[in-house]
Each structure stands twice: as C-alpha cells, then as structure tokens.
Amino acid sequence: MDKEKIHDYWFNFLQDKNSLYYPLGDISSFGAEPDKLANLVCDGVKTATTSSYDLYEPNEYLPQVGDYNIILDGQENPICITKTVVTEVVPFKYVSAEHAYHEGEGDKTLTYWRKVHEDFFRKEYQESGKEFNDEIPCLCEVFKRIY
C-alpha cells in the first residue's frame, strides 16, 4: 500500500471540501474483484457492501454512520471516497432484496447476491475454522460516493 499516495488523496479531498477534519473510517478494497467493484462504486452503481460481522477481529474497526472511506483499486490506488449512511447487522437469510440491489453486482437480484455471497462467506468461514450457515450475522453498509 502506497501510504504517501493515499495520504495525498485524502489531503486533496480535505482541501476540496475546505475542511481540516472529516472522520476517516477505512481504507480498503472490495472482495475478490477489487478493480471491478471499485469501478462500480465510482460509477455510482455500487452503493452498498456486506461483510461477515463474526469475522471481524476484536480490535478491528467496524464501519459507522458518518465515516468517510477511501476505496482502493486492485493495485491499492485510491480511486474514490465514500460516506457511510447506514449500517445494520442482520442474519444472512434476512438480507433484503433492496440491499442486494444496492450492492450493484451481477443482475442486482437477491438470488444473485445470495449465490455470490454464500460462496464468498463459505470460503472466509472455512479459512477461519468456522462453519457458514444462513444465520451468520452480516454487517450491511450503505454508502454514497462523495469524491
């Protein structure tokens, strides 16, 4: 990760907003296809994401409403900044069709979302020595691209 490039990107955002402070939440890339997903965010198609609440480390940062997040592409270059507007923890089986649509992937249906996320979470849980089921708590985050 090129910390200087990310720092400069954040500083340019603050200058553009004529502010000295905004709460920086996270610096991250998305899932298994970071370039594709980052571009969906930049294009305004992807306005939500989901992670496994159980797999956060005890001291790992959890997204919060009001956070500003730097989104990285697959080469860890900053490409946009988002602001978190909603967070909620719900069981996998209760993630809504609306949330799936806002994730902006595939055909944007809940069926597609469940297939892709079940495959992804099964691998993550297996790597952590845990077992996936449809009751796992999912951290659903909605955001808007602001820069």
N, C-alpha and C positions, 0 to 999 in steps of 0.2 A: 504494500500500500504506500503510495507516494504522499506522505503526510503534508509536505510543503504544498503540493498541488491542491490538496483538499483544503488546507488552511487558506490558501489564496482564493479558492472558490467561495468559501464561507465569508471571508472578508469582503469580497466583491458584492455578495448578497447583502451584507450588512450596510455597506456603503450605498447600494442601490436603494435600500429601504430607509436610508438616512437614520439609522439606529445603531446604538452601540451594543444592544443586547436583544437576543431572541433565544429562548431555551432550545439548545441543540439536543435532540433526543438520541438519534442513532446515525451511524454512518454504515451503510450496508448495501449489499446486492441481493437480488431476489433469486431464491430457489435454484433449480437445476439448469435454467436457461437465462442467466443474468442479462445478457445483451437484449434478447427478445423481450423480456419482461420490463427492463428499464426503458426500452423504446415505447412500449405500451403506456408506461407512466408518462413519459414525455409527450406522447400524442394525446393524452387525456382519456385514453381508453381504459386503462387500469387505474382504479381509484380505491382499491381495497386489497388487503392481503390477509392471510391466515397462517398462524403458527401454532405449534403444539405447546400449550401452556405448561404441561408436565415436564417438558424437556428443557425449560429454562434453568440455568444454573442458579443456585441460591443467591449469588450476588450479581447476577446478570441483569442488565437494565431491561425493564418492561415498558413498552410503549404507553404513553399517556396522552390524553387530550391536550392539545396545545403545543405538543412537540413539533419542532422543525427537524426534518431528517434529510440527510444528504444521500441521494441514491447514486450508486456506483454501477458502471457497466461491468462486463466480464473482465476487463483489464484493470479494474479498480480506479477508473477515471470518474470524477464526479460529473454527472450529466444533468441533474435537476435537484430541486429541493421541494419537499412536500411538507404539508402541515397536517398533523393528525387531528381529525374532527370527531371521531367516535372510536371507542374501544369497548369490547364486551367479551366475556368468556362464556361460551356455550358448548354443550356437548356436540361432537361431530355430527350426530344424527339430526341435530336441530339447526344446523347452519342453514340459513334461508336461501331461497332462490334469488332473492334480491341481492344478497351478499355475493352469491356466485356470479351474478350478472356483473356486479361492480368489480369483480376480480379481472374481468375483461379478457379471459383466456378462452381459446377454442371457440365453441359456438355460444358461450356465455350461459349455458344451461346448468341447472343444479346436477343433472345426471353427469355431464362432462366434469364439473367441479369435483363431484364425489369420486369419480373414477381416478382422476389425476391426483387428487389429494390423498385418497386412500393408499394408492401406490407409494406416494412420497412419504407419508407418515409411517406406513408399514416398515419401510427401509430405515427411517430415522429411529423408530422404536426398537427395531431389531438391533441396530448398532448400539443402542443404549441398554440392551439386555432386558427390554420391557416388551410387553405384548400389546399390539394395537387392538382396539375394539371400537364400536361406534359410540361409546360413552366417553371417549377421551375428551378432556376439555380443550377447546380450541380458542385461541386468542384472535378474535376477529377485529381488524383495524380498518377504518375508513379514513381516507386522506384526500387532500386536494393538492395538485401541483401548483406551486406559487412562484417558482423561479426556474 
